[in-house]
Amino acid sequence: MLRSLKRLLQQHGFDTTLFDSAGALLGHRDFGGAFCIILDINLNGQSGIDLRRRLLDNGITLPVIYITGNDSHANRTAATESGCVAYLTKPFAAKSLIEPIEKMAAAIA
């Protein structure tokens, strides 16, 4: 999934940085060029929503797009309450991911 997302984003002209774990993302120190974060809600037994909260606690306020293969009312509500800009259920159309990213990119340009 990570490699597919990277290819899709690169095809649309976006540079990407991939992280293979929540710890790797939390340990990253240079978010200067980033304008959003894409998180899966299920991160190998960890919660992407909890990770978002930890990022906020660390002062990283970048907008978040959540993706999930486990849609539920509880997940959707928690994601929305955490301030996500999009919530996508797998499988999703490429357009549903690219559109919010393009809007965010245009807003900072």
C-alpha positions as CSV (number, residue, x, y, z in Angstrom):
1,M,0.0,0.0,0.0
2,L,2.8,2.4,0.9
3,R,4.5,2.0,-2.4
4,S,1.3,2.3,-4.4
5,L,0.5,5.6,-2.6
6,K,4.0,6.9,-3.2
7,R,3.7,6.1,-7.0
8,L,0.3,7.7,-7.2
9,L,1.4,10.9,-5.4
10,Q,4.6,11.1,-7.5
11,Q,2.6,10.7,-10.7
12,H,0.7,13.9,-9.6
13,G,3.9,15.8,-8.9
14,F,4.0,15.4,-5.1
15,D,7.2,14.5,-3.2
16,T,6.7,11.9,-0.5
17,T,8.4,10.6,2.5
18,L,7.4,7.2,3.7
19,F,7.6,5.9,7.3
20,D,7.4,2.2,8.0
21,S,6.2,2.7,11.6
22,A,4.5,5.1,13.9
23,G,7.8,5.5,15.8
24,A,9.7,6.5,12.7
25,L,7.1,9.2,12.0
26,L,7.2,10.4,15.6
27,G,11.0,10.5,15.4
28,H,11.1,12.5,12.2
29,R,12.3,16.1,12.9
30,D,12.0,17.9,9.6
31,F,8.4,18.6,8.6
32,G,9.3,21.9,6.9
33,G,8.5,20.9,3.4
34,A,5.4,18.9,4.3
35,F,1.8,20.2,4.0
36,C,-0.1,17.1,5.0
37,I,0.2,13.6,6.5
38,I,-1.6,10.5,5.3
39,L,-2.2,8.0,8.0
40,D,-3.8,4.6,8.1
41,I,-6.1,4.2,11.0
42,N,-4.7,0.7,11.7
43,L,-0.9,0.8,12.0
44,N,0.1,-2.7,12.7
45,G,-1.9,-2.9,15.9
46,Q,-1.5,0.8,16.7
47,S,-4.0,3.5,16.1
48,G,-3.4,6.2,13.5
49,I,-5.8,8.4,15.4
50,D,-3.7,8.1,18.5
51,L,-0.6,8.8,16.4
52,R,-2.3,12.0,15.2
53,R,-2.9,13.0,18.8
54,R,0.7,12.3,19.7
55,L,1.9,14.4,16.7
56,L,-0.3,17.3,17.9
57,D,1.1,17.0,21.4
58,N,4.6,17.3,19.8
59,G,3.5,20.5,17.9
60,I,3.0,18.9,14.5
61,T,-0.2,20.4,13.3
62,L,-0.2,19.4,9.7
63,P,-3.5,18.4,8.2
64,V,-4.2,14.6,8.1
65,I,-5.9,12.4,5.6
66,Y,-7.0,9.0,7.1
67,I,-7.3,5.9,5.1
68,T,-8.9,2.7,6.5
69,G,-9.9,-0.8,5.6
70,N,-12.0,-1.0,8.7
71,D,-14.7,1.7,8.4
72,S,-16.9,2.1,11.4
73,H,-19.0,4.9,12.9
74,A,-16.5,5.0,15.9
75,N,-13.5,5.3,13.6
76,R,-15.1,7.9,11.4
77,T,-16.2,10.0,14.4
78,A,-12.8,9.8,16.1
79,A,-11.1,10.7,12.8
80,T,-13.3,13.7,12.3
81,E,-12.9,14.9,15.9
82,S,-9.1,14.7,15.5
83,G,-9.4,17.2,12.7
84,C,-8.8,15.2,9.5
85,V,-9.3,16.8,6.1
86,A,-10.4,13.6,4.5
87,Y,-11.4,10.1,5.6
88,L,-11.1,7.4,2.9
89,T,-12.3,3.8,3.0
90,K,-10.2,1.2,1.1
91,P,-10.5,0.6,-1.7
92,F,-10.8,4.2,-2.7
93,A,-10.5,6.0,-6.1
94,A,-7.2,7.8,-6.7
95,K,-9.2,11.0,-7.3
96,S,-10.6,10.9,-3.7
97,L,-7.1,11.1,-2.3
98,I,-5.6,13.5,-4.9
99,E,-8.3,16.1,-4.7
100,P,-7.9,17.1,-1.0
101,I,-4.1,17.0,-1.4
102,E,-4.4,19.4,-4.4
103,K,-6.6,21.7,-2.4
104,M,-4.2,21.8,0.4
105,A,-1.2,22.4,-2.0
106,A,-3.1,25.3,-3.7
107,A,-3.9,26.8,-0.3
108,I,-0.3,27.1,0.6
109,A,0.9,28.2,-2.8
